[in-house]
Amino acid sequence: MDAFYSLLHKFFGALEQRASIRCASADGAKWIASCVEEYCPHAQRCADPFHVVSWATDALDQVRREARSEARQQAKTLPKRKPGRPAKGEAAPEKNQAKSVKNLRYVLLKNPEHLSENQQAQLQFLTKANPKLYRAYLLKENLRLALKAGPDEIAGALTKWMAWAQRCRIPVFRELRKKIKRHFDAIVAAARFRLSNTRSEAINSKIKLIIRTAFGFRNVDNLLAMVMLSCSNLHPTLPNR
């Protein structure tokens, strides 16, 4: 993190146009906010909606892991079944529940409109099997929808969501509420100026994939050349072609 902090300081220090910057879009990292305040004191800091949703998905996944752990612990307290093939219809509900919660990860993280029929059935089963986890899923989805509200509606939608998160009785989402409250103005500003880091995050993911598929590069020049070829509109003329 110190290396990124140093690089960002060097970037802002070498940037001649920083006085004309009106908005700076990033995640909620304090070291980024401190750089923006130091070098662009008049710029409006905007919290990228992509990262705000990722906060909620991380919180939801933590609730899922806790639910799986609780189901496994409860399964250990059950009396051991007799050896041999289980009778028809015989099942260990707690053991099955721990396995089903584990398999719900992608169902909970996907948007509802992208769920298959089988995944929708799994989600419907969760409403009775684990109401706490389903409530966490609804909190994540409502935050995602609140961030899609227009510039005039997002403040009210976020305020309503924070009121629900405060009384949800899920500690990790109550902590998320505090985090969103700290970055409230930056989140609203991102909607007002229609800013998002989606494109830069996509390029960043593509660069990581290039590095992974190449199993590393011998020098930085080779890496930069491959990134320019893959992530730009450069079409150099290759020899003998």
C-alpha positions, 0 to 999 in steps of 0.5 A, spaced: 500 500 500 505 504 501 508 503 494 501 505 491 501 511 495 508 513 493 506 512 486 500 516 486 503 522 490 508 522 484 503 522 479 499 528 482 506 531 483 508 531 475 500 532 473 500 540 471 493 540 469 491 538 477 488 545 478 483 544 473 480 537 475 473 538 478 472 531 480 476 525 482 472 518 482 475 512 486 474 507 492 473 509 499 481 508 500 483 514 505 490 514 502 487 516 495 482 521 499 488 524 502 492 525 495 486 528 492 485 533 498 492 535 498 493 536 490 486 537 488 483 541 494 477 544 490 476 537 486 469 534 488 471 526 491 466 521 488 465 514 490 465 509 485 458 505 485 462 499 482 466 499 489 460 501 493 456 495 491 463 490 492 462 493 499 455 490 500 457 483 496 463 482 501 458 483 507 453 478 504 459 473 503 461 474 510 454 472 512 453 466 508 460 464 510 457 465 518 451 461 516 455 455 513 459 455 519 453 455 524 450 449 520 456 445 520 457 446 527 449 444 528 450 438 524 456 436 529 451 435 534 447 430 531 447 423 533 451 419 528 447 415 524 447 407 523 452 404 518 450 402 511 446 405 506 441 410 508 433 409 508 429 412 502 427 419 504 432 419 510 437 425 510 440 430 515 437 436 514 443 440 518 448 437 513 444 438 507 443 445 509 451 447 510 452 444 503 446 448 500 449 454 503 456 453 500 453 452 493 449 459 494 455 463 493 454 465 486 446 465 486 447 471 492 452 475 488 448 474 481 443 480 479 436 477 480 435 478 472 441 473 470 438 467 475 436 461 472 430 457 474 434 453 478 437 458 482 431 462 483 428 456 486 434 456 491 433 463 492 426 462 494 428 456 498 433 460 502 427 465 504 425 459 509 431 455 510 435 461 513 431 468 513 437 472 516 441 470 510 436 472 505 435 479 509 442 480 507 441 478 500 435 483 500 440 489 503 445 488 498 440 488 492 436 494 495 443 498 495 445 496 488 438 499 486 439 505 490 445 507 487 442 506 480 437 512 482 437 518 479 441 524 481 435 527 485 433 521 488 439 517 490 440 521 497 433 519 499 434 512 497 440 511 500 437 514 507 432 509 506 437 504 505 441 506 511 435 506 516 433 499 514 441 497 515 441 500 522 435 495 524 437 489 520 440 486 526 446 484 522 452 486 525 456 486 518 451 490 514 450 495 520 458 497 519 457 497 512 451 503 514 457 507 517 461 506 512 456 509 507 454 514 511 462 516 511 462 516 504 455 519 503 457 525 499 462 522 495 456 517 493 451 522 491 456 526 487 458 520 483 451 520 481 450 527 480 456 527 475 455 520 472 462 518 474 464 511 474 471 507 474 467 501 470 472 502 464 478 503 468 477 497 472 475 493 466 482 495 463 485 493 470 482 486 470 484 485 463 492 487 464 492 482 470 489 477 465 495 478 461 500 478 466 497 471 469 496 468 462 504 470 460 506 467 467 510 473 468 514 478 463 522 478 463 522 486 463 517 492 464 518 493 456 515 487 454 509 488 459 507 495 456 508 492 449 503 487 450 498 491 454 498 497 448 497 491 443 491 488 447 488 494 450 489 500 445 487 501 438 494 500 435 495 496 429 502 495 428 505 492 421 508 486 423 514 483 419 513 479 413 506 481 413 
